[in-house]
Amino acid sequence: MAMSVGGDSAESPMSDINTTPLVDVMLVLLIIFLIAVPVAIQTVKGIKLPSVVFDPTTTKPENVSLSVMGNNGTCQVYWGITPVTHQELLDRAVAKLKTEIDRQGGPGNPDLELPEAHVRADVGTPWRCVAGTIYNMQMAGFAKVGFISQPKGGGA
């Protein structure tokens, strides 16, 4: 610690800065970073991450195409081009799934391929509208509910 003695120090303020705490903090941070950096860049050898490529959607005639829009606190769902309420959506989805299962030979068929639900949602649609639609389709029994989006330019 530095201490000023003698002279006229009582009249003038002391202009010396005690840098010891600053140096202590900097040394502690340096030691922490020297220990933390090798841990942070540690990698596991042999793991190959998948590369993501635009994969066009295969549309089958049995798949359900839904469009969801919402504004002013209301949600509007379209089955194809027909507007439906949430109860009508659930009823139609259950009927569609039952018809498709019966058409393919019943639930005991080992080669049973259930239809998928494809949801298109406007950018400004509240999430509760989209989530409600997904929930209704899952309650009806649709195991695969996916989103259809517009890819950015320059895709595959």
C-alpha positions in Angstrom: 0.0 0.0 0.0 1.2 3.4 -0.8 1.0 6.3 1.7 1.8 9.9 1.2 3.6 11.5 4.1 4.9 15.0 4.7 4.6 18.0 2.5 1.4 19.9 1.8 -0.7 16.8 1.0 -3.5 18.0 3.3 -4.3 20.8 0.9 -4.1 18.9 -2.5 -5.9 15.7 -3.3 -3.9 12.5 -3.9 -3.7 11.6 -7.6 -2.0 8.2 -7.3 -4.1 5.2 -8.3 -3.7 2.0 -6.4 -3.3 -0.6 -9.2 -2.8 -3.7 -7.0 -6.4 -4.8 -6.9 -6.7 -4.4 -10.7 -3.6 -6.5 -11.2 -4.9 -9.2 -8.8 -8.2 -9.4 -10.7 -6.5 -9.5 -14.1 -4.2 -12.4 -12.9 -7.1 -14.4 -11.6 -9.0 -13.9 -14.9 -6.0 -14.9 -16.9 -5.7 -18.1 -14.8 -9.4 -18.9 -15.3 -9.2 -18.4 -19.0 -6.0 -20.5 -19.3 -7.9 -23.4 -17.6 -11.3 -22.9 -19.3 -10.2 -22.5 -23.0 -8.7 -26.0 -23.4 -11.9 -27.5 -21.9 -14.2 -25.4 -24.1 -12.5 -26.4 -27.4 -12.3 -30.1 -26.6 -13.9 -32.3 -29.3 -14.9 -35.9 -29.6 -13.2 -37.6 -32.5 -15.3 -39.8 -34.8 -18.5 -37.8 -34.7 -19.8 -36.6 -38.0 -22.6 -34.1 -37.9 -25.2 -34.4 -40.6 -25.3 -31.8 -43.4 -28.6 -30.1 -43.9 -29.9 -30.0 -47.5 -33.2 -28.8 -48.9 -35.4 -31.9 -49.2 -38.5 -31.4 -51.3 -41.7 -32.7 -49.7 -43.3 -35.7 -51.2 -47.0 -34.9 -51.3 -49.3 -38.0 -51.3 -53.0 -37.7 -52.0 -53.9 -39.0 -48.6 -52.0 -36.3 -46.7 -53.9 -33.4 -45.2 -53.0 -29.9 -46.2 -53.9 -27.2 -43.6 -53.4 -23.5 -43.7 -53.5 -21.4 -40.6 -54.0 -17.6 -40.4 -54.7 -15.4 -37.5 -55.3 -11.7 -36.9 -57.1 -9.5 -34.4 -57.2 -12.3 -31.9 -59.0 -14.8 -34.1 -57.7 -18.0 -35.7 -58.8 -19.3 -39.0 -57.9 -22.8 -40.2 -58.4 -24.1 -43.7 -58.7 -27.8 -44.7 -57.5 -27.5 -48.2 -59.4 -24.4 -49.2 -62.4 -25.0 -47.0 -62.5 -22.9 -43.7 -63.2 -25.1 -40.6 -63.6 -24.5 -36.9 -61.4 -26.3 -34.4 -64.2 -28.8 -33.6 -64.8 -29.4 -37.4 -61.0 -29.9 -37.8 -60.9 -32.5 -35.1 -64.0 -34.3 -36.5 -62.7 -34.3 -40.1 -59.3 -35.4 -39.0 -60.7 -38.4 -37.1 -62.9 -39.3 -40.0 -60.0 -39.0 -42.5 -57.7 -41.2 -40.4 -60.4 -43.8 -39.9 -61.2 -43.9 -43.6 -57.5 -44.2 -44.5 -56.9 -47.1 -42.0 -60.0 -48.9 -43.3 -58.8 -48.4 -46.9 -55.4 -50.0 -46.1 -56.9 -53.1 -44.5 -57.4 -52.1 -40.9 -55.2 -51.4 -37.9 -53.7 -55.0 -38.0 -52.0 -54.3 -41.4 -48.2 -54.4 -40.9 -47.7 -52.2 -43.9 -50.1 -49.5 -42.7 -48.9 -46.0 -43.8 -50.8 -43.3 -41.9 -51.3 -40.0 -43.6 -49.4 -36.9 -42.6 -50.7 -33.4 -41.7 -48.9 -30.5 -43.5 -49.4 -27.1 -41.8 -48.8 -23.8 -43.6 -48.9 -20.8 -41.4 -48.7 -17.1 -42.2 -45.7 -15.2 -40.7 -47.9 -13.0 -38.6 -50.0 -15.9 -37.2 -50.0 -16.0 -33.4 -48.4 -19.2 -32.2 -51.5 -20.2 -30.2 -53.3 -20.6 -33.5 -50.6 -22.9 -34.9 -50.3 -24.8 -31.7 -54.0 -25.4 -31.4 -54.1 -26.8 -34.9 -51.2 -29.1 -34.2 -52.9 -30.2 -30.9 -56.1 -31.0 -32.7 -54.4 -33.1 -35.4 -52.4 -35.0 -32.7 -55.6 -35.6 -30.7 -57.2 -37.0 -33.9 -54.3 -39.6 -34.1 -52.0 -38.0 -36.7 -48.5 -39.1 -35.7 -46.7 -36.9 -38.2 -47.5 -33.2 -38.3 -45.1 -31.1 -40.2 -44.6 -27.5 -41.4 -44.5 -26.4 -45.0 -42.3 -23.3 -45.5 -41.0 -21.2 -48.3 -37.3 -21.9 -48.6 -34.9 -19.0 -49.2 -33.5 -18.6 -52.7 -30.5 -20.6 -53.7 -31.7 -24.0 -52.4 -30.8 -27.3 -54.0 
